[in-house]
Structures are given as structure tokens and as C-alpha cells.
Amino acid sequence: MTSTKINLAKALPVFMTFIVMGFVDVVGVSTGYIQKDFGLQDSTAQLIPAMAFLWFLLLSVPTGIIQDKLGKRKVMNIGILITGLGMALPFVGYSFPIMLAAFVLLGIGNTIVQVAANPLLQDVTTKEKLSSFLSLAQFLKAITSLLGPIIATYMATRYGNWKLVFAVYAVTSFISLLWLTATKIEEHKSDREAATFRSCFGLLSDRFILLMVLGIFLIVGADVGMNSNIQNILTSLFGVSLEQASYGISIYFTALMISRFAGAVLLNFVKPGKFLIATSVLSILGLLVMIFAPSATIAQAGIFVTGLGAGNLFPLVFSIAINRMPDRSNEISGLMVMAIVGGAVVPPIMGIVSTNIGVIASVVVLIACMIYVLGVSFSARND
């Protein structure tokens, strides 16, 4: 998009796709309820986020290649449709296999949505505003992530059925699908040859792109690990109830929401590279507070600080990479979203560590992820 003006009629339905994107974070509160309902061990329960996030590894690059041919909006619509179907599946029956299948569909749909969403947003904004708009879009995603545990807990206490959160998400998905279908968007077309597997993976030979992709892997892994383990951390260390611990997830996503809104404003004045350094440090400080917290209240404060730091890590790394090579946005987006598979890798590692060593040791895994991101941020400090 070359115009300096933003067309809200085209931008708003794209922003709504980020709300649909946020549905995948319901995996956090769902893990706690499903583990309780079926009496699962920590390591078994962490298969739930793995089922959702495995597809980012398998489908991201193929999706980036396909959308280079079909167009981002068409591919986005396919992803939203699959997401909606996944959200409707729990009402077919409630069993552990069916819930795994629901999260498989959610993961497939969310993979497609995430590959298409960021480049599509690029088509309705300007290069100068991309970092800010990505943070704003992630702010909307954080609202969804925040509301997920609240809706699930409300449905559990008010109607005795926490799964009604999926009905809300299914209806919202289909509304987004209809709105985007009715909106015409002029998509940026590159003069270069169509993307291929070789051209996508060839970008990994660029050291900077490789560092950014690994950064996304650990950022998302840490985010999902945090989301899906907050309940376990608070119940194990401080003896609070599952329902009370679920609000810890809401505290985390409240911090993410505040962070992303602030980032959308601050990135109009601060370079993304320098902002990335500051937020990485803040994330590490918050995790350290959680480890040494003497009470649940202090631990919740640490959760909040971690969320403030982590909120902008994903959009910052994503926008920095795309702005380095804007003509390769589909391929970079495919690689970046492929790296979201970190959400299927880090939580099981945390589950194994928690089962065999202890809950506090699982938080150390998150700190290690953030230390890497801090190191990578120095490579992007001038961007």
C-alpha cells in the first residue's frame, strides 16, 4: 500500500481476523479444565497445546506458497472456516480424543490465519505504520486471549459448562468470515517469480532471518508455556483453587493487552529494535519475580510484569524481519508462522521438567527462552 491514508473499511475486517487468531490461546484455560475432567498427568495434559501448535511446523510454509498464488484473502477465509468448525466440534461429544481433534482443527485453521493475517495487514497500511499496526492488531488478539479464561470460568460457574466458550468463538469466526468475504482488498503483487519451498527455506541462509525465525520459535513457545502452566504454577506453589488460578491467565493477558496498546503508540516514536531490547529485559525480570515470590499475590505481580514485557515481542520480531525484505513477505511470513511450532515444543518440555524436577524448574525454561530473545534483540537494535 503506497497511500499515506488508511482505509478503515478495508482495515477493520483484517483487524477482526486477529480476534479470530486469538482463539488459539483458549488452549491455556482449556488445558486446566480438560486435565481436571479426565484426571491427566502434567505431561499428558501438555499434549493439548502440542496438538494445536504442531501444525505451524507442517503447514506454514506450504500455506505461504499457496497464498502467493491464490491470494491472501482467499487463504484467510479458508483458515477462518476451519477454525469455526474446530470450535463447533466439542458439541458433537465430550471426550479427550474429541477435544484433541478440536484443537487439531483449531491449530490448522489458526496456522492458515496467522500466515495470511500479517501480510494482509501490510496491504491495508503503510510500511512506516506496520510495526505500530501489528502491535495494535496483537492488542486486539490479546483482548480475545484475555476474555477466553473469563468466558470459560463464567460459563463454568453460571451454567456449569465451561465449553460454551467454544460456541462464542464459533459464531465470531463465521461473522469474521462473512465480513472479510464481502470486503475487496487490493493485494500487493511482487514482480518476482512465485514462491517455492526452495525460495522459502533459502531465506534461512540469511543469518538475520534465521535468528528472527528462532526468536519467534522461543517467543511463542514461552508464551504458550506461560499460558498453559499458570494454573499449575499457582495451584502447586500456593494451593489456590483451579478457578482462582484461571484468573492468573487473565492477569497475564491483561498485561499483554496493555503492553500491545502501549506498543502501538510508542512504536510511532521509538525504533523497534531498541524497544525489543527493553521488552525482553522486562520479561526476564517478571519471570524472576515469579520464581522468588513468597505469596500468590507477588507471583501474580510477576505474571503481570512478564506479560508487559512479552506483549510486543512477536509483532516486533515479525515486523523487523518483513521490513528487511518486504518483497519476500509471504515467504518470511510462512517461515515465521512455521516457527510458532515452538508452542508445541516448549510446553511439553515444561511438563516433563515440572513432573520430574518441579514447577519452579519449569519457569527456568521460560527464562532461558527470554535470554535468547534478549541476545537476538541486539542484532536488530538499529532497525
HELIX and SHEET records of a PDB file:
HELIX    1   1 LEU A    8  MET A   21  1                                  14    
HELIX    2   2 GLY A   22  ASP A   25  5                                   4    
HELIX    3   3 VAL A   26  PHE A   38  1                                  13    
HELIX    4   4 ASP A   42  ALA A   45  1                                   4    
HELIX    5   5 LEU A   47  PHE A   53  1                                   7    
HELIX    6   6 TRP A   55  LEU A   70  1                                  16    
HELIX    7   7 LYS A   72  ALA A   88  1                                  17    
HELIX    8   8 LEU A   89  PHE A   91  5                                   3    
HELIX    9   9 PHE A   96  GLN A  122  1                                  27    
HELIX   10  10 LEU A  130  ARG A  158  1                                  29    
HELIX   11  11 LEU A  164  THR A  181  1                                  18    
HELIX   12  12 PHE A  197  GLY A  202  1                                   6    
HELIX   13  13 LEU A  203  SER A  205  5                                   3    
HELIX   14  14 ARG A  207  PHE A  238  1                                  32    
HELIX   15  15 LEU A  242  LEU A  266  1                                  25    
HELIX   16  16 PRO A  272  PHE A  292  1                                  21    
HELIX   17  17 ALA A  296  ALA A  310  1                                  15    
HELIX   18  18 LEU A  313  ARG A  324  1                                  12    
HELIX   19  19 PRO A  326  ARG A  328  5                                   3    
HELIX   20  20 SER A  329  MET A  338  1                                  10    
HELIX   21  21 ALA A  339  VAL A  341  5                                   3    
HELIX   22  22 GLY A  342  ASN A  356  1                                  15    
HELIX   23  23 VAL A  359  SER A  377  1                                  19    
HELIX   24  24 PHE A  378  ALA A  380  5                                   3    
END                                                                             
